[in-house]
């Protein structure tokens, strides 16, 4: 596959939307990290470790993605993954089994991040858990409805597939080609 051919080109407006959509996630994640640090700095270090591991597994998913090694509007700000993929898997080609294994572990770690934050924030105050989960849900809804339909990898990516089931008309509007 020629990764420069038939790929949706992210516009400046798309990048602005991504920045705006990322704000709820960043507020929730950074806020959780700060609150966790008031309990123990080790809780924050563990949160960062979980996030780093999620990025590493996501990097395996980025193999075959036309945006690998350059701008990619990644869910939950896991944008480091496409750069890690270009380094760790420089010469690797897309393999469905490898993709599915990495996607499964990436999803598990993202879920662990949200559960971890929700549980520990609950111990501080239920308000923090509600606020964190509200920000996360807002991020997911905005991301899946605005950015996923445009992505050239949405027929391969589990998040993109889910988005295209929910927002079928938007996905068809931006459909360019199948990536895999």
N, C-alpha and C positions, 0 to 999 in steps of 0.2 A: 504494500500500500504506500502510495506517495502521500506523506503526511501534510504536504503543502497544497494538495489539490482537493477541491470540493470540501473544504472545511469552513465552517462558520467563522467569520472573522469578528472577534469581539470589538465593538465600537467603544468610543470614549464614553458614550452614554451607558452602555452595558457595564463598563468598569465603574462608573459612578454608582449605578444601581447596586453593583456588587459591594462597593464600599458601604453604602447605606444599609444594605441587607446584612452585612457583617457586623454592624454596630450592636444589635441586640445580643449576638453571640459573644462578642468581645466584652460587653458590659457584664454579661452573666458569668463568663469564664474568668475574667480578671477580678470581678467582684468576689466570686467564689474563692479564688486563690488568695485574695487579701483576707477574707473572713476566715478561711482555713488556717492562714498563718497566725491569726490571733489565738487559735487553739494550740497549734504546733506548726512550726515551719516545715516539719517533716511531712505533714499532710499536704502542704503546697508542693513540696518536692515530688511527692508521690503522684499528685495530679499532673504535674509537668511530665513525669515519667510515663504515665498512661497516655498522655497526649502525644509524646514522642514516639511511643510504640505504635499508636494508631497511624501516625505519619509514615512509619517504616512499612507497615503492612499496606497502607494505601499506595505507597511507592510501587509495590508489586502490581497493583491494579492499573497503574499508569502506563505500564508496558503496553504499547500498541495504541495509546491515546495520541491523537494528533496534536495535543497541546503540551506534550511532555517536554520539559526543559524550558518552557516559556509560560507566558501568562495563562493561568487557568483559574476560573472562578470555582474554587473547591468548597464543598459543603463544610460547615463548621470551621472554616479557615484552615483546612488541612492542605493549604497551598504549598507547603514545604515538600509535600510528597512528590509533586511532579519534578521538582529539581533533584530530590534524592533519587528518583527513578532514573533520571538521566545520568547520574553518577554510578549508582549501585548496579543498574541493569543496562548499561550503555549498549551492549551488543546483543541483548536478549530480544527475541521476537515474541509477539503475542502468543500465548498458549492458554487455552480456555481453562484447563485444570489449574494451572498456576494462578490465573486470574481469580477463579472461584475460591481457592484456598485463601489467598490474600484478602479478597473482598469479605469473606466470612470473618476472618480475624480482625480486619479493620472495623467492621460493623460491631463485633463483640466489644472491642476496645472503646469505640465511641459510646456504645451503650453503657459500658462500665464507668466511663467518665461521668455521664449524666446521673447514673445511680449513685456513684460515689459522692458527687457534689450534693445531690438531693438529700441523701441520708445524713451527711455531716452538717449540712446547713440546717436540717431539721433539728439537730441537737442544739444548735445555737438559737434558732427561732423559726417557727413554721413560716413566717412571712418571707424569710430568705429563700426557703424551698419553693414557695409559690412564685415568688418573683423570678427565681432562676429558671424554673420550668416554663413560666409564661414567656420569658425572653427566648428560651430555646425553641418553643413551639412557634413563636412569631418568626424566628430565623428560618425554621424549616418551611413554614407555609410560604413565606416570601421567596425563598430560594427555589423551592419546587415549582412555584407558579410563574416566576419571572425568568430565571436563568436556565433551569434544566431543559425547558422546551427548545432552547436555542442551541444547546451543546451538541457537537458532532459526535459525541461518545455516548449519547443517551440511550442508544439501543443496546449497548453493552453493559453500561454501568447500572447496578441494581437501583440506585436512587433515581437515575434517569428513566429507567423502565417504569418505576412506580409513578413518577411524575407524568409520564406520557399516558399511563392508564387513567390518571385523574384529570389531566389537562390535555386530552386527546387533540382537540382542535388547535391549541397553541403549538403542540409538537408537530402536527401535520403542516402547519404554516411555515415552520422553519426547517422541515425535513430536507436534508441535502442528499444523504446517501447512508448506506450501512457501512460502519467502520470495520467490522470484523469479517 
